[in-house]
C-alpha cells in the first residue's frame, strides 16, 4: 500500500500537476494535466474542466452559486452546521478495522472523522490473517497504525480538533473461546462502555475481525448492555441471498478470527447489528464515479482514490484482471452510525430484520437457534446517502483546507 505525504505539486517528469479549480482562484476540484503542458494550454484546460462544477454540483447552481463565488460560499459551508446551528455529537464510536488491508477501511475512517455527529473515542488497528494476500507485512497491526497516521496527515483540522487514541489490537486470533486477548484495544472498549460521564450511545464498528470486542466481553461481560456492535462480516443467511460465484468457504472478515465470531454469536449477549456479505457488496461503486467524485475532491479525496487505484496494479502482478468497480463495503459502518435519521434516530433508510443469533459452526456456516439473543441482520443499505455524503464532505474539507 502506498505511503504518501500531502502534496499539491508534481515532482518529476512523469508526475501530474494537480490544480485545484478554485485554489486560490479555483479551490474545489483536483485537475490532472501533463507537467510539460504549456502555460496557455494549462489555463485553457482549467477553464474547460471548470465546467465540471456545473455537472457535479447542480444543487449549488440552483442556489445561485457559480464558479467564481463557490470558493467564498463553500468556505463558510461548514460540514458541522445547519445554518447557524452547529451539529454536536449524537453517538460515541470506536472504529476497529484491519487498516493495513483493503483501503476501503481508510475511506470509512476518513468519513467517520469528517462526520460531526460522531465523537470518535478510539481507532483500533486489528490484525490481518496470516497467509492472506493482503498481508504482506511482518506486523499487520503496526502497518495499520502507520496507514492511520498517513491518513490523519491529510486531515490536520480533524487531528487538531479531535485527539483520538490509536490503539493496537491483538496480533493473532483468539486461541479458544474462553481466553481473551488482553490488549490496550480491548481495555479501551471496556473503559468506554463503563464510563458514567457520557449519555451518548456507544457503537463499536468492526470492519475486520472481532478479536478485540470478543476479548473485551470475555474480560468484562457487563459491557453487553452498554454498547452496540456493528460488524461487516459473515456469509449470507438462508433465504436472504446465495453466496456470490466462486465464494470461498469462509467470508473474508469471519476468516480473520472464526473463534472470536463464535464468541459473539454463540456465547455473548452483546447487541449485534450484522452486515453480511450479500449486503455489504451493495456498495459496488464504479471507477469513473470514484475518479470524478472522490479523486477530484481535493488532496484528501485524491489520496483515498490513489489508495484504491493501487489495488488493481497489485492484483495485476498476481495475475488477476480487475474490473470497473470497487466494493466500498466498510462504508456501511458510517451508514449505520453517523447517518442516523434526525427524528426517531436510527439508520432509517436501510432495511433489516430481527432474528435470533444463529450458532456459528467451525466451518463458517450458520445453525438456526430459536433461543438465540435477538440481532439485526441488515438486508439493504442506503448507499446513495452514504456516498453522496462522503463526496460532499470531501469537497467541503478541501474548500476549508484551501
C-alpha positions in Angstrom: 0.0 0.0 0.0 1.5 3.4 -1.0 2.5 5.8 1.8 2.4 9.4 0.6 2.6 12.8 2.2 0.1 15.6 1.3 1.3 17.5 -1.8 -0.1 19.7 -4.5 2.6 19.9 -7.0 4.4 17.4 -9.3 7.9 16.2 -8.5 9.0 14.6 -11.7 8.6 14.4 -15.5 6.1 11.6 -15.3 4.1 13.1 -12.4 0.9 15.0 -12.8 0.2 18.6 -11.8 -2.8 18.8 -9.5 -4.5 22.2 -10.0 -7.4 23.0 -7.7 -10.1 24.6 -9.8 -10.7 27.2 -7.1 -7.4 27.5 -5.2 -6.9 30.3 -4.8 -8.9 31.2 -7.9 -10.2 27.7 -8.3 -10.1 25.7 -5.0 -12.5 22.8 -5.3 -11.6 20.0 -7.7 -8.3 18.4 -8.5 -7.3 18.6 -12.1 -4.7 16.4 -13.6 -2.6 17.6 -16.6 0.7 16.6 -18.2 3.5 18.5 -16.5 5.1 19.7 -19.7 1.9 21.3 -21.0 2.5 25.0 -21.9 1.1 27.6 -19.5 -1.5 28.7 -22.0 -2.7 25.1 -22.5 -2.9 24.6 -18.8 -5.0 27.7 -18.3 -7.2 26.6 -21.2 -7.7 23.2 -19.7 -8.6 24.8 -16.3 -11.3 26.8 -18.0 -12.6 23.8 -19.9 -12.6 21.4 -16.9 -14.1 24.0 -14.6 -17.4 23.2 -16.4 -17.3 20.1 -14.2 -18.6 22.3 -11.4 -22.0 22.7 -13.1 -22.2 19.0 -13.7 -21.1 17.8 -10.2 -22.8 20.5 -8.1 -26.2 21.2 -9.8 -27.8 21.9 -6.5 -25.3 24.7 -5.8 -26.0 26.2 -9.2 -29.7 26.3 -8.3 -28.8 28.4 -5.2 -27.0 30.9 -7.4 -23.5 29.7 -6.5 -21.2 30.0 -9.5 -17.6 29.0 -10.2 -16.5 32.5 -9.2 -18.5 32.6 -6.0 -18.0 28.9 -4.9 -14.8 29.3 -3.1 -16.1 32.0 -0.9 -19.5 30.3 -0.3 -18.2 26.8 0.4 -15.6 28.2 2.8 -18.4 29.1 5.1 -20.5 26.0 4.3 -19.1 24.1 7.3 -20.0 20.4 7.4 -20.8 20.9 11.1 -23.5 23.4 10.6 -27.2 23.7 9.7 -27.1 27.5 9.0 -26.1 29.0 12.4 -26.9 25.7 14.2 -23.8 23.6 15.0 -24.2 19.9 14.8 -23.0 18.2 18.0 -22.1 14.5 18.5 -25.0 12.2 18.9 -23.0 9.0 19.5 -19.6 7.7 20.5 -17.8 5.4 18.1 -14.8 3.1 18.5 -13.6 2.2 15.0 -11.9 -1.2 14.8 -10.6 -2.3 11.4 -7.8 -4.1 9.6 -6.4 -0.8 8.3 -3.3 -2.4 6.7 -5.6 -4.3 4.4 -8.3 -3.3 1.9 -8.2 0.6 1.7 -12.0 0.8 1.9 -11.4 0.8 5.7 -9.4 4.0 5.4 -12.2 5.6 3.4 -14.6 4.5 6.2 -12.4 6.1 8.8 -12.0 9.4 6.9 -15.8 9.6 6.5 -16.3 8.9 10.2 -13.8 11.6 11.2 -15.5 14.1 8.8 -18.9 13.5 10.4 -19.8 15.9 13.3 -22.5 13.6 14.7 -19.7 11.2 15.7 -17.5 11.5 18.7 -14.6 9.2 17.8 -13.3 7.7 21.0 -10.6 5.4 19.7 -9.2 3.9 16.5 -8.1 0.3 16.7 -5.8 -1.4 14.2 -6.6 -5.1 14.1 -4.7 -8.0 12.6 -4.9 -9.4 9.1 -5.0 -13.2 8.7 -1.6 -15.0 8.3 -1.2 -16.1 4.7 -3.8 -13.6 3.4 -2.9 -12.0 0.1 -3.4 -8.5 1.7 -1.0 -9.4 4.4 2.4 -8.5 3.1 3.7 -7.2 6.4 5.8 -8.6 9.2 3.4 -6.9 11.6 0.0 -6.0 10.1 -1.2 -4.3 13.3 1.8 -1.9 13.2 1.3 -1.4 9.5 -2.3 -0.5 10.1 -1.3 2.2 12.7 1.1 3.7 10.0 -1.8 3.8 7.5 -4.0 5.6 10.0 -1.3 8.1 10.7 -0.7 8.7 7.0 -4.4 9.4 6.6 -4.5 11.8 9.5 -1.7 13.8 7.8 -4.3 14.7 5.2 -6.8 15.8 7.8 -5.0 18.4 10.0 -8.2 20.1 11.0 -9.7 16.9 12.3 -6.5 15.9 14.0 -6.2 19.2 15.9 -9.8 19.2 16.9 -10.1 15.6 18.0 -7.3 13.9 19.8 -8.2 10.3 19.3 -6.1 7.4 20.6 -4.8 5.0 18.0 -4.6 1.6 19.7 -3.1 -1.8 18.7 -5.3 -4.8 18.8 -4.2 -8.4 19.1 -1.7 -9.6 16.6 -3.3 -13.1 16.5 -6.8 -14.6 16.5 -8.2 -16.0 19.7 -6.8 -19.3 20.8 -10.1 -20.6 22.3 -13.5 -19.2 23.2 -12.6 -18.7 26.9 -9.3 -16.9 26.7 -9.3 -13.2 25.9 -6.5 -11.3 24.1 -5.8 -8.7 26.8 -4.7 -5.6 24.7 -5.0 -1.8 25.1 -7.7 -2.0 22.5 -9.9 -4.4 24.5 -9.2 -2.4 27.7 -10.3 0.8 25.9 -13.6 -0.8 24.8 -14.3 -1.8 28.4 -13.4 1.6 29.8 -15.5 3.4 27.3 -18.5 1.1 27.8 -18.5 1.5 31.6 -18.0 5.3 31.5 -20.6 7.1 33.6 -19.8 10.7 32.4 -21.4 10.3 28.9 -25.0 9.8 28.0 -24.2 9.2 24.3 -24.8 5.7 23.0 -21.6 3.8 22.2 -21.1 1.9 18.9 -18.1 -0.4 18.2 -17.8 -0.5 14.5 -15.9 -3.6 13.2 -14.7 -3.8 9.6 -12.4 -6.8 10.1 -12.0 -9.4 12.8 -14.0 -9.4 16.1 -11.0 -10.2 18.2 -11.0 -7.0 20.3 -14.7 -6.8 21.0 -14.9 -10.6 21.8 -11.9 -10.2 24.2 -13.5 -7.2 25.9 -16.7 -9.2 26.5 -14.7 -12.2 27.8 -12.9 -9.9 30.2 -16.0 -7.9 31.3 -19.4 -9.3 30.3 -21.1 -6.3 31.8 -20.3 -4.2 28.7 -23.0 -6.1 26.8 -25.8 -3.7 27.9 -23.7 -0.7 27.3 -22.8 -0.8 23.6 -23.8 -1.9 20.1 -21.5 -3.9 17.8 -21.8 -3.1 14.1 -20.0 -5.8 12.1 -19.3 -6.1 8.5 -18.8 -9.8 8.0 -20.2 -13.3 7.8 -21.8 -15.2 5.0 -25.3 -14.9 3.6 -28.3 -16.1 5.7 -30.6 -18.7 4.3 -33.5 -17.1 2.5 -31.7 -13.8 2.0 -29.3 -14.4 -0.8 -27.0 -17.0 -2.3 -23.2 -16.8 -2.0 -21.5 -15.0 -4.9 -20.0 -17.2 -7.6 -16.7 -18.7 -6.6 -17.1 -17.6 -2.9 -14.5 -19.2 -0.6 -15.6 -21.4 2.4 -15.2 -18.5 4.9 -16.3 -15.0 4.4 -13.3 -12.7 4.5 -13.7 -10.9 7.8 -15.0 -14.0 9.5 -12.0 -15.9 8.4 -9.7 -13.4 10.2 -10.9 -14.9 13.6 -13.6 -17.6 13.5 -13.3 -18.2 17.2 -14.0 -14.5 18.1 -17.0 -14.5 15.9 -18.2 -17.7 17.6 -17.9 -15.9 21.0 -20.2 -13.1 19.7 -22.7 -15.4 18.1 -22.7 -18.5 20.3 -21.7 -17.2 23.8 -22.2 -13.5 24.3 -25.3 -11.4 24.9 -23.8 -8.4 23.0 -26.2 -6.4 20.9 -25.2 -7.1 17.3 -26.0 -5.4 14.0 -24.6 -7.6 11.3 -23.9 -6.6 7.7 -23.4 -9.9 5.9 -21.5 -10.3 2.6 -24.6 -10.1 0.3 -25.4 -6.7 2.0 -22.0 -5.0 2.1 -21.5 -5.9 -1.5 -24.2 -3.4 -2.4 -21.6 -0.7 -2.0 -20.4 -1.5 -5.5 -19.0 1.8 -7.0 -17.8 2.4 -10.5 -14.2 3.6 -11.1 -15.4 6.5 -13.2 -17.6 7.8 -10.4 -14.8 7.3 -7.9 -12.3 9.2 -10.1 -14.7 12.2 -10.6 -16.4 12.4 -7.3 -13.5 11.3 -5.0 -10.3 11.7 -6.9 -11.1 15.2 -7.9 -12.3 16.3 -4.5 -9.1 17.8 -3.2 -6.0 16.3 -1.6 -7.8 14.1 0.8 -10.1 12.7 -1.9 -7.1 12.2 -4.2 -5.2 10.3 -1.5 -8.1 8.0 -0.9 -8.6 7.4 -4.6 -5.0 6.7 -5.2 -5.1 4.1 -2.4 -7.9 2.3 -4.3 -6.2 2.7 -7.6 -3.1 0.9 -6.3 -5.1 -2.3 -5.7 -5.7 -3.2 -9.4 -2.0 -2.6 -10.0 -1.0 -5.0 -7.2 -3.6 -7.7 -8.2 -2.4 -7.5 -11.9 1.0 -8.7 -10.7 -0.8 -11.7 -9.2 -2.5 -12.5 -12.5 -5.9 -11.1 -11.6 -7.7 -8.8 -14.0 -9.6 -6.0 -12.2 -13.0 -4.8 -13.4 -14.6 -1.4 -13.4 -16.0 -1.4 -9.9 -14.7 -1.4 -6.3 -16.8 -2.5 -3.3 -16.6 0.0 -0.5 -18.2 -2.4 2.0 -16.7 -0.8 5.1 -18.6 2.5 4.3 -21.7 0.7 5.7 -20.2 1.3 9.1 -20.8 5.0 8.5 -24.3 4.4 7.2 -25.4 2.6 10.4 -23.8 5.1 12.8 -23.1 8.7 11.6 -26.1 8.9 9.3 -29.0 8.2 11.6 -32.3 10.0 11.0 -32.8 13.2 12.9 -36.2 12.2 14.3 -36.6 8.7 15.9 -32.9 8.3 15.4 -32.0 5.1 13.5 -30.5 4.1 10.2 -34.0 4.7 8.8 -33.2 4.4 5.1 -31.6 0.9 5.4 -33.5 -2.3 5.9 -33.0 -5.1 8.4 -34.8 -8.0 10.0 -34.6 -9.1 13.6 -33.6 -12.7 14.1 -32.2 -14.9 16.9 -28.5 -15.2 16.7 -27.7 -18.4 14.9 -25.0 -20.7 16.1 -21.8 -20.2 14.1 -20.2 -23.5 13.2 -16.5 -24.2 12.9 -16.8 -24.3 9.1 -18.2 -20.8 9.0 -21.9 -21.7 8.3 -24.9 -20.9 10.5 -27.1 -23.3 12.5 -30.6 -22.0 13.4 -31.0 -21.4 17.1 -34.5 -20.2 18.1 -33.4 -19.2 21.6 -30.6 -17.0 20.4 -30.2 -13.4 21.5 -32.1 -11.1 19.0 -29.8 -9.4 16.5 -30.3 -7.1 13.5 -29.4 -8.6 10.1 -29.2 -5.9 7.5 -30.5 -6.8 4.1 -30.4 -3.4 2.3 -28.1 -0.4 2.8 -28.6 3.2 1.7 -25.5 3.5 -0.5 -26.8 6.7 -2.2 -27.0 8.8 1.0 -23.7 7.4 2.3 -21.7 8.0 -0.9 -23.1 11.4 -1.6 -22.4 12.5 2.0 -18.8 11.3 1.6 -18.3 13.2 -1.7 -19.8 16.4 -0.3 -17.7 16.2 2.9 -14.6 15.8 0.9 -15.4 18.9 -1.2 -16.1 20.9 1.9 -13.0 19.6 3.6 -10.9 20.7 0.6 -12.5 24.2 0.5 -11.8 24.8 4.1 -8.3 23.4 3.9 -7.5 25.7 1.0 
